[in-house]
Amino acid sequence: MVNKQVNFEVAVELVTPGCTLAVGGLTLYRRPVAFIRALIKHQRSTNNPYNLTLLALTASFESDLLVGAGLVSRIRTCYFGLEIFGLSPMFTYYANRGQVDILEETEASIALGLRATMAGIGFMPGHAWIGTDLPNLRPDVCSVIDPYSGDELIAFPAIRPDIAVVHALKADPEGNSIIGGNKAIDVELALTANTVIVTAEEIHPQLNQADIVAPFVHAVIHAPRGALPTSCHPNYALDGHAILDYTERVSDPGSFNSYLEDFLNN
């Protein structure tokens, strides 16, 4: 058995400038917040620009921290927000000013792009986007003609993240991980990313079953309560007070920097 367990200081070094960073979880559930905190701390200590492309099925609290801290230059997601708590303040601030590049995505384009990578092909065809204005917003996405039916299809290009970070309920030192019932696209991210980092609530000597298996995992970090203030069912619920505190305190770069200082030091 290969022991892949490391600490945050080692794991954040795997994230390199200009890479595509995919974050697992869904909206305010099982987000890798502890890893994002460590990555921002590392960036502040080195002052190196990251210019990351952020990939997420849905982007939320952890992603807004990355945007506010200046680590992200491009965003690929079909949703960026805080559910009933409202808009993500830093994403909203920079997006409204055109200061962050947004690559329009939908659930279908992300899912089919990842499936293309899993299949080892350059694109995955689908009916999604046909009859909409989305192809006009993504001139890099082509259409093809189905040679059997003659139908026009959208050829969604393959997506391969450089780094994927997933928060798990349980993991073993080798990298086998259990992420629970609401998997979002975390399994697909683990299967397609060049490097996979798992943060886990619990580390067990060995797991006999897994949602993500060891050969795809490069680093494992023990991170109890590592998704807070987002939830991690069944271990703990969403900390709504902490999310409200964020939305009430943060509205622009100045207020964000004040909040971030407190967040990093807690």
Backbone hydrogen bonds in HBPLUS format (Angstrom, degrees):
<---DONOR---> <-ACCEPTOR-->    atom                        ^
c    i                          cat <-CA-CA->   ^        H-A-AA   ^      H-
h    n   atom  resd res      DA  || num        DHA   H-A  angle D-A-AA Bond
n    s   type  num  typ     dist DA aas  dist angle  dist       angle   num
A0004-LYS N   A0173-PRO O   2.73 MM 169  5.52 166.1  1.75 144.0 147.5     1
A0220-VAL N   A0004-LYS O   3.03 MM 216  5.67 155.9  2.09 131.3 128.8     2
A0006-VAL N   A0220-VAL O   2.80 MM 214  5.99 157.1  1.86 161.9 166.5     3
A0011-ALA N   A0007-ASN O   3.11 MM   4  6.37 168.4  2.13 154.8 158.4     4
A0012-VAL N   A0008-PHE O   2.98 MM   4  6.05 167.3  2.00 160.9 160.9     5
A0013-GLU N   A0010-VAL O   3.20 MM   3  5.60 142.0  2.36 107.0 117.1     6
A0014-LEU N   A0011-ALA O   2.97 MM   3  5.59 160.7  2.01 117.4 123.6     7
A0015-VAL N   A0012-VAL O   3.15 MM   3  5.60 158.0  2.20 110.2 116.5     8
A0019-CYS N   A0016-THR O   3.25 MM   3  5.87 154.9  2.32 143.0 141.7     9
A0018-GLY N   A0050-TYR O   2.61 MM  32  5.88 154.9  1.67 171.4 173.2    10
A0053-THR N   A0019-CYS O   3.03 MM  34  6.26 165.6  2.05 145.7 149.2    11
A0162-ASP N   A0020-THR O   3.06 MM 142  5.13 135.8  2.26 127.2 140.3    12
A0163-ILE N   A0020-THR O   3.07 MM 143  6.37 163.3  2.10 164.4 164.0    13
A0021-LEU N   A0053-THR O   2.79 MM  32  6.06 147.7  1.89 156.9 167.8    14
A0055-LEU N   A0021-LEU O   2.89 MM  34  5.97 167.5  1.91 143.3 144.3    15
A0022-ALA N   A0163-ILE O   2.74 MM 141  6.03 173.0  1.74 159.7 162.2    16
A0165-VAL N   A0022-ALA O   2.90 MM 143  6.32 156.2  1.96 160.1 166.3    17
A0023-VAL N   A0055-LEU O   3.09 MM  32  6.58 149.5  2.19 167.0 176.3    18
A0024-GLY N   A0165-VAL O   2.88 MM 141  6.04 156.0  1.94 170.1 164.1    19
A0026-LEU N   A0029-TYR O   3.01 MM   3  5.23 159.4  2.05 146.7 153.3    20
A0029-TYR N   A0026-LEU O   2.75 MM   3  5.23 144.7  1.87 135.0 147.1    21
A0231-SER N   A0028-LEU O   3.01 MM 203  6.37 164.5  2.03 149.8 145.0    22
A0030-ARG N   A0231-SER O   2.66 MM 201  5.68 169.1  1.67 156.2 160.3    23
A0033-VAL N   A0031-ARG O   2.82 MM   2  5.55 139.0  1.98 105.6  93.6    24
A0036-ILE N   A0032-PRO O   3.17 MM   4  6.49 159.3  2.22 149.6 155.6    25
A0037-ARG N   A0033-VAL O   2.87 MM   4  6.16 157.0  1.92 155.7 162.2    26
A0034-ALA N   A0226-GLY O   2.89 MM 192  4.79 159.4  1.93 153.6 150.9    27
A0038-ALA N   A0034-ALA O   3.07 MM   4  6.32 159.8  2.12 143.9 148.9    28
A0039-LEU N   A0035-PHE O   2.85 MM   4  6.13 153.2  1.92 151.6 159.6    29
A0040-ILE N   A0036-ILE O   2.97 MM   4  6.16 160.9  2.01 151.5 155.5    30
A0041-LYS N   A0037-ARG O   2.99 MM   4  6.23 160.3  2.03 150.1 155.9    31
A0042-HIS N   A0038-ALA O   2.94 MM   4  6.14 154.9  2.00 144.2 151.1    32
A0043-GLN N   A0039-LEU O   2.95 MM   4  6.23 156.4  2.01 147.1 153.3    33
A0044-ARG N   A0040-ILE O   2.95 MM   4  6.18 157.6  2.00 151.2 157.0    34
A0045-SER N   A0041-LYS O   3.01 MM   4  6.23 142.6  2.15 143.5 153.5    35
A0046-THR N   A0042-HIS O   3.06 MM   4  6.27 144.0  2.19 147.3 156.3    36
A0047-ASN N   A0043-GLN O   2.63 MM   4  5.37 145.8  1.74 147.2 157.0    37
A0052-LEU N   A0071-LEU O   2.85 MM  19  6.00 168.5  1.87 153.2 151.7    38
A0073-SER N   A0052-LEU O   2.92 MM  21  5.69 162.3  1.95 147.1 151.8    39
A0074-ARG N   A0052-LEU O   3.29 MM  22  6.57 160.2  2.33 152.1 150.0    40
A0054-LEU N   A0074-ARG O   2.82 MM  20  6.21 163.3  1.85 157.2 154.6    41
A0076-ARG N   A0054-LEU O   2.76 MM  22  6.01 158.8  1.80 176.1 175.2    42
A0056-ALA N   A0076-ARG O   3.06 MM  20  6.49 158.9  2.10 164.3 166.1    43
A0078-CYS N   A0057-LEU O   3.32 MM  21  6.03 163.6  2.34 136.8 141.0    44
A0059-ALA N   A0079-TYR O   2.75 MM  20  6.00 176.2  1.75 157.0 157.2    45
A0081-GLY N   A0059-ALA O   3.12 MM  22  6.55 152.2  2.20 159.2 154.0    46
A0063-SER N   A0060-SER O   3.06 MM   3  5.33 117.9  2.47 104.5 119.7    47
A0064-ASP N   A0060-SER O   2.90 MM   4  6.15 152.2  1.97 157.2 166.4    48
A0065-LEU N   A0061-PHE O   3.09 MM   4  6.43 146.3  2.20 148.8 157.7    49
A0066-LEU N   A0062-GLU O   3.29 MM   4  6.64 151.7  2.38 138.7 145.2    50
A0067-VAL N   A0063-SER O   2.99 MM   4  6.32 158.0  2.04 150.9 156.7    51
A0068-GLY N   A0064-ASP O   2.87 MM   4  5.99 168.6  1.88 149.4 153.0    52
A0069-ALA N   A0065-LEU O   2.91 MM   4  5.98 148.9  2.00 144.5 152.8    53
A0071-LEU N   A0066-LEU O   3.08 MM   5  5.48 157.3  2.13 165.4 161.9    54
A0070-GLY N   A0067-VAL O   3.07 MM   3  5.26 156.8  2.13 105.9 113.0    55
A0101-ASP N   A0073-SER O   2.98 MM  28  6.06 162.3  2.01 150.8 147.7    56
A0075-ILE N   A0101-ASP O   2.81 MM  26  6.26 146.3  1.92 156.3 167.5    57
A0103-LEU N   A0075-ILE O   2.90 MM  28  6.02 170.5  1.91 165.4 168.6    58
A0082-LEU N   A0086-GLY O   2.94 MM   4  5.30 156.5  1.99 174.7 172.1    59
A0085-PHE N   A0082-LEU O   2.93 MM   3  5.22 152.9  2.01 136.9 133.8    60
A0086-GLY N   A0083-GLU O   3.14 MM   3  5.88 168.2  2.15 122.4 124.5    61
A0092-THR N   A0088-SER O   2.96 MM   4  6.01 167.6  1.98 163.3 167.4    62
A0093-TYR N   A0089-PRO O   2.94 MM   4  6.03 154.3  2.01 140.0 147.3    63
A0094-TYR N   A0090-MET O   3.05 MM   4  6.20 175.4  2.05 153.6 153.5    64
A0095-ALA N   A0091-PHE O   2.82 MM   4  5.76 158.4  1.87 152.3 159.5    65
A0096-ASN N   A0092-THR O   3.04 MM   4  5.90 161.3  2.08 142.2 147.2    66
A0097-ARG N   A0094-TYR O   3.27 MM   3  5.18 134.7  2.49  92.3 104.3    67
A0099-GLN N   A0094-TYR O   2.87 MM   5  5.05 157.3  1.92 159.5 155.8    68
A0098-GLY N   A0095-ALA O   3.09 MM   3  5.02 162.9  2.12 104.5 109.4    69
A0110-ILE N   A0106-THR O   3.11 MM   4  6.31 165.9  2.14 157.7 160.4    70
A0111-ALA N   A0107-GLU O   2.95 MM   4  6.02 165.6  1.97 149.2 154.1    71
A0112-LEU N   A0108-ALA O   2.80 MM   4  5.80 170.1  1.81 155.0 158.4    72
A0113-GLY N   A0109-SER O   3.00 MM   4  5.82 145.7  2.12 129.7 139.5    73
A0114-LEU N   A0110-ILE O   3.00 MM   4  6.19 157.8  2.05 150.4 155.2    74
A0115-ARG N   A0111-ALA O   2.95 MM   4  6.16 153.2  2.02 143.9 152.2    75
A0116-ALA N   A0112-LEU O   2.93 MM   4  6.09 145.6  2.05 141.6 149.8    76
A0117-THR N   A0113-GLY O   3.34 MM   4  6.65 154.8  2.40 139.8 145.2    77
A0159-ILE N   A0113-GLY O   2.89 MM  46  4.79 154.3  1.96 111.9 109.2    78
A0118-MET N   A0114-LEU O   2.95 MM   4  6.28 158.7  2.00 149.4 155.8    79
A0119-ALA N   A0115-ARG O   2.89 MM   4  6.09 140.3  2.05 141.9 152.3    80
A0120-GLY N   A0116-ALA O   3.01 MM   4  6.17 111.7  2.50 135.0 151.7    81
A0121-ILE N   A0116-ALA O   3.02 MM   5  5.34 169.8  2.04 153.6 152.5    82
A0120-GLY N   A0117-THR O   3.03 MM   3  4.98 150.1  2.12  99.7 109.2    83
A0158-ALA N   A0122-GLY O   2.90 MM  36  5.27 154.3  1.97 137.7 132.4    84
A0124-MET N   A0156-PHE O   2.89 MM  32  5.24 150.4  1.98 140.5 148.5    85
A0156-PHE N   A0124-MET O   3.05 MM  32  5.24 146.2  2.17 137.3 131.9    86
A0126-GLY N   A0154-ILE O   2.99 MM  28  5.44 135.2  2.20 139.8 153.3    87
A0154-ILE N   A0126-GLY O   2.92 MM  28  5.44 168.1  1.94 166.4 162.4    88
A0130-ILE N   A0127-HIS O   3.18 MM   3  5.83 159.9  2.22 136.1 141.2    89
A0132-THR N   A0129-TRP O   3.06 MM   3  5.33 150.6  2.15 138.0 132.7    90
A0136-ASN N   A0133-ASP O   2.97 MM   3  5.46 135.4  2.17 112.6 124.7    91
A0137-LEU N   A0134-LEU O   2.91 MM   3  5.09 132.4  2.14 104.0 117.5    92
A0138-ARG N   A0134-LEU O   3.07 MM   4  6.35 128.7  2.35 146.7 161.3    93
A0141-VAL N   A0138-ARG O   2.93 MM   3  5.63 168.8  1.94 125.0 128.8    94
A0155-ALA N   A0142-CYS O   2.83 MM  13  5.49 168.2  1.84 148.4 151.3    95
A0144-VAL N   A0153-LEU O   2.79 MM   9  5.30 156.6  1.84 146.2 154.0    96
A0153-LEU N   A0144-VAL O   2.78 MM   9  5.30 166.0  1.79 163.1 166.0    97
A0146-ASP N   A0151-ASP O   2.79 MM   5  5.28 168.7  1.81 162.3 162.8    98
A0150-GLY N   A0146-ASP O   2.77 MM   4  4.93 144.7  1.89 138.2 147.8    99
A0194-ASN N   A0161-PRO O   3.03 MM  33  6.55 152.2  2.11 150.1 156.2   100
A0195-THR N   A0162-ASP O   2.99 MM  33  6.14 131.5  2.23 135.1 149.5   101
A0164-ALA N   A0195-THR O   2.89 MM  31  6.37 147.7  2.00 156.4 166.8   102
A0197-ILE N   A0164-ALA O   2.82 MM  33  6.16 168.5  1.83 168.5 172.4   103
A0166-VAL N   A0197-ILE O   2.96 MM  31  6.38 160.3  2.00 163.1 169.0   104
A0199-THR N   A0166-VAL O   2.93 MM  33  6.29 159.7  1.97 152.0 158.8   105
A0168-ALA N   A0199-THR O   2.67 MM  31  6.04 163.1  1.70 161.5 167.7   106
A0201-GLU N   A0168-ALA O   3.03 MM  33  6.43 154.8  2.10 147.5 152.2   107
A0169-LEU N   A0178-ILE O   2.82 MM   9  5.72 143.6  1.95 150.0 162.0   108
A0202-GLU N   A0169-LEU O   3.22 MM  33  6.38 134.7  2.43 129.5 142.1   109
A0170-LYS N   A0178-ILE O   3.28 MM   8  5.19 161.1  2.32 139.7 144.0   110
A0178-ILE N   A0170-LYS O   2.85 MM   8  5.19 161.8  1.88 146.5 150.0   111
A0171-ALA N   A0202-GLU O   3.01 MM  31  6.40 138.2  2.19 148.4 161.1   112
A0204-HIS N   A0171-ALA O   2.82 MM  33  6.14 158.5  1.87 152.5 159.6   113
A0172-ASP N   A0176-ASN O   2.99 MM   4  5.61 142.1  2.14 150.2 160.3   114
A0175-GLY N   A0172-ASP O   2.92 MM   3  5.50 148.8  2.02 119.5 128.2   115
A0177-SER N   A0212-ILE O   2.84 MM  35  5.12 159.5  1.88 156.4 159.3   116
A0211-ASP N   A0177-SER O   2.73 MM  34  5.89 151.1  1.82 150.2 158.8   117
A0212-ILE N   A0177-SER O   3.12 MM  35  5.12 165.5  2.14 142.3 145.8   118
A0186-ASP N   A0183-LYS O   2.96 MM   3  5.81 162.1  1.99 151.6 153.2   119
A0189-LEU N   A0185-ILE O   2.90 MM   4  6.21 153.2  1.98 153.7 162.3   120
A0190-ALA N   A0186-ASP O   2.98 MM   4  6.20 156.0  2.04 146.1 152.1   121
A0191-LEU N   A0187-VAL O   3.00 MM   4  6.27 142.9  2.15 143.9 154.4   122
A0192-THR N   A0188-GLU O   3.11 MM   4  6.22 129.4  2.38 141.3 153.1   123
A0192-THR N   A0189-LEU O   3.29 MM   3  5.28 140.0  2.46  96.1 106.7   124
A0193-ALA N   A0189-LEU O   2.96 MM   4  5.78 155.7  2.02 155.4 158.5   125
A0218-HIS N   A0196-VAL O   2.90 MM  22  5.40 163.9  1.92 144.3 149.6   126
A0219-ALA N   A0196-VAL O   3.30 MM  23  6.72 143.9  2.43 155.6 157.9   127
A0198-VAL N   A0219-ALA O   2.91 MM  21  6.25 168.0  1.93 156.7 159.4   128
A0221-ILE N   A0198-VAL O   2.83 MM  23  6.26 151.4  1.92 157.4 164.2   129
A0200-ALA N   A0221-ILE O   2.89 MM  21  6.22 155.6  1.95 169.2 177.1   130
A0223-ALA N   A0200-ALA O   2.73 MM  23  5.25 165.2  1.75 146.0 148.6   131
A0216-PHE N   A0213-VAL O   3.20 MM   3  6.21 161.4  2.23 132.0 135.9   132
A0217-VAL N   A0214-ALA O   2.94 MM   3  5.26 160.6  1.98 119.8 126.1   133
A0226-GLY N   A0223-ALA O   2.99 MM   3  4.87 130.2  2.25 140.3 129.8   134
A0228-LEU N   A0225-ARG O   3.41 MM   3  5.83 157.1  2.47 108.5 114.4   135
A0230-THR N   A0227-ALA O   2.86 MM   3  5.41 132.0  2.09 139.2 132.7   136
A0239-ASP N   A0229-PRO O   2.89 MM  10  4.91 174.1  1.89 149.8 151.4   137
A0232-CYS N   A0236-TYR O   2.97 MM   4  5.36 177.0  1.97 149.6 150.4   138
A0235-ASN N   A0232-CYS O   2.69 MM   3  5.57 123.9  2.00 142.7 145.7   139
A0236-TYR N   A0232-CYS O   3.16 MM   4  5.36 153.2  2.23 113.1 121.3   140
A0242-ALA N   A0239-ASP O   3.13 MM   3  5.50 123.1  2.47 104.0 117.0   141
A0243-ILE N   A0239-ASP O   3.24 MM   4  6.66 154.9  2.31 149.6 156.7   142
A0244-LEU N   A0240-GLY O   2.88 MM   4  6.09 161.8  1.91 151.9 157.1   143
A0245-ASP N   A0241-HIS O   2.89 MM   4  6.07 151.3  1.97 142.5 150.7   144
A0246-TYR N   A0242-ALA O   3.07 MM   4  6.32 149.6  2.17 140.0 147.5   145
A0247-THR N   A0243-ILE O   3.02 MM   4  6.38 163.2  2.05 154.1 157.3   146
A0248-GLU N   A0244-LEU O   2.88 MM   4  5.99 151.4  1.96 150.2 158.3   147
A0249-ARG N   A0245-ASP O   3.00 MM   4  5.99 146.8  2.11 142.8 150.6   148
A0250-VAL N   A0246-TYR O   3.00 MM   4  5.87 154.3  2.07 151.7 157.3   149
A0256-PHE N   A0252-ASP O   2.92 MM   4  6.07 154.5  1.98 158.1 166.5   150
A0257-ASN N   A0253-PRO O   2.92 MM   4  6.06 162.3  1.95 149.3 152.9   151
A0258-SER N   A0254-GLY O   3.25 MM   4  6.53 153.5  2.33 144.3 150.9   152
A0259-TYR N   A0255-SER O   3.02 MM   4  6.26 159.5  2.06 144.8 150.3   153
A0260-LEU N   A0256-PHE O   2.71 MM   4  5.94 167.1  1.73 162.1 165.9   154
A0261-GLU N   A0257-ASN O   3.06 MM   4  6.13 153.8  2.13 141.4 147.2   155
A0262-ASP N   A0258-SER O   3.44 MM   4  6.76 159.2  2.49 143.8 147.7   156
A0263-PHE N   A0259-TYR O   2.87 MM   4  6.15 161.0  1.91 154.4 160.8   157
A0264-LEU N   A0260-LEU O   2.86 MM   4  5.95 165.7  1.88 156.5 158.3   158
A0265-ASN N   A0261-GLU O   3.32 MM   4  6.34 140.9  2.49 135.5 144.9   159
